[in-house]
Amino acid sequence: MPILNDLIGLGMPPEQANVLSSESLTSAPALTSSGTLTASGSTIADALALSSFINLVGTAALSTGVKLPIECPIGQCVYVANNGANAVRVYAQSSQTINTSIAGATGVSVATTQAVQCVRQSATNWIVLLHTKAT
C-alpha cells in the first residue's frame, strides 16, 4: 500500500499506480514478439488485431492497418514497426483515444521505416510516440 501512495503522490494516474504497485517480475505478462506481420483491412473493424507486445509489419498494402491489443495492462508498451511498402494505420479500440485527442477508430499513420511506441496510459487512452528507425 505505501508504494501505491508514493506513486500517486509523484503524479502517476491512480489506475497506472495500482497496476505497478501490484505487479512483480513473476506476475508481469510475458513479452511476446511477432515479426513479418501483414497489415489488413481499411478501417478499425477489419484491421489486423495485434496479439504481441513487439510487432513488425513486413507487408502493408495501401490503406491497411493494425489494431492495438484489447487485453493489455495499464502501463504496458506495445511497439509497432513498419517495414512495409506503404504507411500503416495503428488503431486503438473504438472506445479509446490516442494522446487524449485522437479517436481510436481514427488511429495514427505510421510511414514505412517508422515505428511507434504505444503505452496504455489508462483504460481509455494510449500515449503514442512516433520514432524514425535507424537505417
Steps between C-alpha positions, in 0.01 A plus 500: 500500500779753574639466146153572356479824700856594399428449131179704514683766701756527219217583259440160343136433402334276764419225245863468392631528858269217605628272223865580570466456874348152457729379220817305558739336259315173547154648446587723202367378165748309287656720232418356161615598154345463157699560183409534135135576563268601217286807568140456385167673457429865441325590828519413869237231442716289269855600600739228613455447876840496668565237766866571583683782673766531228366500144676528165278569201677362195219533247275804472271556205360850449257613776545196727540497876544326833306524826659519846423206731178517699652302789793717595585608856519869585863607480591237238681603180410365159746564217407504132770536232406542135728339243222480242488685169217732615396689809310301763221638718524402868162497674408482867169339598193698387419599861851637556701806400857560390687784670161604651386671179501244217211255482608137516309432180696778324840368600841637408697453181841335516710548187732235366827484701326654801393345828265591783525434869147474641458518878167405657457806722151423630197287424397753236825653366826401329806724481658451158855614423625499140860394425702494181693175476875502454611389156 
